Amino acid sequence: MSTASDSPGFGEGFLRMAQALGLDVSDEERAQDLARRVALMREGLARLYEIDVSGAEAPSAFIPSTHREPSAGTGG
């Protein structure tokens, strides 16, 4: 399976960014494995953007309670 990490130029830029973030990329095999894993994650995330949710209604984050506490002094 071909991934974005196989494309020319991906590796160099990715390795510079990973190194700037403090990741150890001194071992070439580990660096290639990291680049491959990140490329696979990017492909998986790209599929999420393809999902059509235009007809879905967002769930309500707040559902007000219909239960009312008796106020003080009413003897309820």
Secondary structure as UniProt FT lines:
FT   HELIX           4..6
FT   TURN            8..9
FT   HELIX           10..20
FT   TURN            21..22
FT   HELIX           28..49
FT   TURN            54..55
FT   TURN            72..73
//
